[in-house]
Amino acid sequence: MAAQTAPVPSLNEKHSGIPVRLSQEAQDARARLSSNRTLPVSKPRKRAVRLPPGVSSDDFDAAVKDLRAAIGDGNVEVNDKPLVDGWYIEHPNTHDAFHITDQEELVSSATVYPGSTEEVQTTVRWANKFGIPIYPISIGRNLGYGGAAPRVPGAVVVDLGRRMHQVLNIDAENASCVVEPGVTYFKLYEEIQSRKLPLWIDTPDLGGGSVLGNAIDRGVGYTPYGDHFANHCGMELVLPNGELLRTGMGAMPGENGSDNPTWQSFQHAFGPSIDGIFSQSNFGIVTKMGFHLMPETDHQSYCFTFPRDEDFDQIVDLIRPLAQKRILGNIPQLRHAIQELNVTGRPKTDFHVGTDPITREEVRVAAATLPLGECSWVFYGTQYGPPESIAAQLEIIKAAFGQIPGSKFFLPSDLPAEHYLHDRALVCSGVPVLREVDWLNWVPNGAHLFFSPIAPTRGKDARTIHEIIVAAHERHGFDLFPTLCVAGREIHYITNIIYDRADSDMKARAVKLMREMIDECAAKGFGEYRTHLLFADQVAGTYNWNDSAFMRFNESIKDTLDPNGILAPGRNGIWPKRFRGKGWELKVDDVDLSSIGPRS
């Protein structure tokens, strides 16, 4: 219990800690999660160290000894201690904290902590020498998508963040920065504030993730700079053979061997633009990355509520022209009213009796007691620019949404301080927060999977994908938590599947739910843009036009760059020749995830 009563680590104490401004909020959030936990903090391991595939215990010990000699004894840890799931801020780097299979199934054999790009190169060459697969993470908070777990059990996790967490440069004139993998949104924001620079970062809903890692996974935020990969500018990375590469203008040295002065100014260089092949892939380990920052500006956050579930199609069709004409200031969120319940941090039992899904009538009744009142959908947006421009934009938006009978408009000043709109206002002005962890309290031992397909911004298409997802949730007995990030031409339909880590039946149903939604949405042309590592093979398999030409192209790159198959095999469904077709892939019929490894 000492670990639960000790203060939450601050940024001053740990690279992945919490800003001092959020210390009390973090303490309270952890206390709420702990009070809703029935699982023990840890328990004795059922088996010894999970060795890399095809590596004997003696060979593994010899390999660990070799790497310790190269980068330091304290920078290589064998994963032989009890597994601790922790929580968002105090998370593991040994396994998936939100395990959808047995906690001990998807685990590493060891963790390596390189302190420089050179030590990353050393680690990669070591992996090639001993034939041991490695799995790089930046922070390991890719929760809902697999966290810090390696796709191949027994692989060695390369934790880049613990010793490589510097903000290497902030160029105020160029409005850009360069960061290492361990720099979180919290850290970058606090660094900019300490320098009193008039610059914003763009942050996702939670601020503890890696700026670099989120961009590589093509995560999104909510200011006009919300496409994180689109707003990167230049990478330094280690290839699977240990060679060092710089992309963009960084490929040209600056004067006297310095960094190129335009490395963070112009994204491309001469010849092919290769940055994209290092996003959502296993072709290299990014050790430095540049980003554009947004100059601060006036802004106004707001929300609209809509009274009926049936308003959904019309809302989407009204958003489309507003977004295409750039009247909407950011990528807005459209959330169902059930999200208003769970973001309060209150458990489902406050609103519903029993384990079956909460009913629409129960959501309606509960929403009526909350500040926004009875409603079905909530639109959260933010406008930017001079006050007179914001006022004009809001009049156009109000007129559009006013076409839906019963719609209501709210400013933050209309709502109590604890309402979610105030947190949206912070996130949409580049201030990272912690609020979204509260919805994990919906069930005991709360964990979640994300289902994240893409659909066109058309009401009929949005309705089609929504009905597929609604029906699947009903079949498998899950509450539906939809959040739609709606742009001018496409929708990220983000579904949170919240489950109890202690409930093996619920976890098994969540796997079946994911498998069916992936398959059924793909049949309509709606593919996931990002997924949990145990569903990556199935998702990759849906992109199968022209006899899977896309995957064959990726495999050709993989086999050329990584002939020994050591770098993150299986990440995003890309398997090297060493593993490919040998039973590691998990497809639509693989609903039993009790054992992860080669299947006949």
GIDA-V72493 format. One record per backbone hydrogen bond with DSSP energy under -0.5 kcal/mol. CO is the residue of the C=O (numbers start at 1). NH is the residue of the N-H. Records with the same first field share a line. If there is no record, write none. Layout:
CO->NH + NH
This chain:
1->4 + 5
2->6
9->18
10->13 + 14
14->17
18->11
19->22
20->23
22->26
23->27
24->28
25->29
26->30
27->31
28->32
29->33
30->34
31->35
32->36
33->36
34->37
36->445
41->85
49->51
52->55
56->60
57->61
58->62
59->63
60->64
61->65
62->66
63->67
64->68
65->69
66->70
67->71
68->72
72->75
73->76
75->113
77->111
78->80
85->92
89->91
90->87
94->108
95->97 + 148
96->99
102->105 + 106
105->107
106->96
107->154
109->79
110->157
111->77
112->159
116->120
117->121
118->122
119->123
120->124
121->125
122->126
123->127
124->128
125->129
126->130
127->131 + 132
131->133
133->156
134->568
135->158
137->160
138->161
141->143
142->145 + 147
144->450
145->533
146->149
151->153
152->155
155->109 + 110 + 157
156->135
157->112 + 159
158->137 + 160
160->164
163->165
164->182
166->168 + 180
169->178
170->172
171->175 + 176
175->293
176->171
177->291
178->168 + 169
179->289
180->183
182->184
183->211
184->188
185->189
186->190
187->191
188->192
189->193
190->194
191->195
192->197
193->196
197->199
198->296
200->294
201->203
203->222
206->209
207->186
209->185
210->214
211->215
212->216
213->217
214->219
215->218
216->280
219->228
223->226
226->221 + 228
227->231
229->232
231->292
234->290
235->247
236->287 + 288
237->239 + 245
238->285
239->242
243->239
245->237
247->250
248->251
249->252
251->253
254->257
255->258
258->254
260->263
262->265 + 266
266->249
272->274
274->277
275->278
276->279
283->240
284->286
285->238
288->236
289->179
290->233
291->177
293->295
294->200
298->385
300->383
301->412
302->381
303->410
304->379
305->408
306->376 + 377
308->311
309->312
311->315
312->316
313->317
314->318
315->319
316->320
317->321
318->322
319->323
320->324
321->325
322->327 + 328
323->326
330->332
332->486
333->335 + 380
334->484
335->378
336->339
337->340 + 341
338->341 + 342
339->343
341->344 + 346
342->345
347->350
348->351 + 352
359->363
360->364
361->365
362->366
363->367
364->368
365->369
366->369
367->370 + 373
370->373
376->337
377->306
378->335 + 380
379->304 + 381
380->333
381->302
383->300
386->389 + 390
387->391
388->392
389->393
390->394
391->395
392->396
393->397
394->398
395->399
396->400
397->401
398->402
400->403
401->404
403->405
404->407
408->305
410->303
411->414
412->415
416->419
419->422 + 423
420->423 + 424
421->425
422->426
423->427
424->428
426->429 + 431
427->203 + 430
430->201 + 432
433->207
434->437
435->438
436->439
437->440
438->441
439->442
440->443
442->348
443->446
445->501
447->499
449->497
450->452
451->495
452->529 + 530
453->493
455->491
456->458
458->462
459->463
460->464
461->465
462->466
463->467
464->468
465->469
466->470
467->471
468->472
469->473
470->474
471->475
472->476
473->477 + 478
474->477
479->481
481->496
482->336
483->485 + 494
484->334 + 486
485->487 + 492
486->332
489->457
490->487
491->455 + 493
492->485 + 494
493->453 + 495
494->483 + 496
495->451 + 497
496->481 + 498
497->449
499->447 + 501
500->503
502->504
503->507
504->508
505->509
506->510
507->511
508->512
509->513
510->514
511->515
512->516
513->517
514->518
515->519
516->520
517->521
518->522
519->523
520->524
521->524 + 526
522->525
525->527
527->454
530->452
532->535
533->536
535->539
536->540
537->541
538->542
539->542 + 543
540->543
542->544
544->547 + 548
545->549
548->552
549->553
550->554
551->555
552->556
553->557
554->558
555->559
556->560
557->561
558->562
562->565
566->134 + 568
568->571
570->573
571->574
573->575
574->570
576->579 + 580
579->582 + 584
583->599
585->587
586->538
587->590
589->591
591->593
595->597
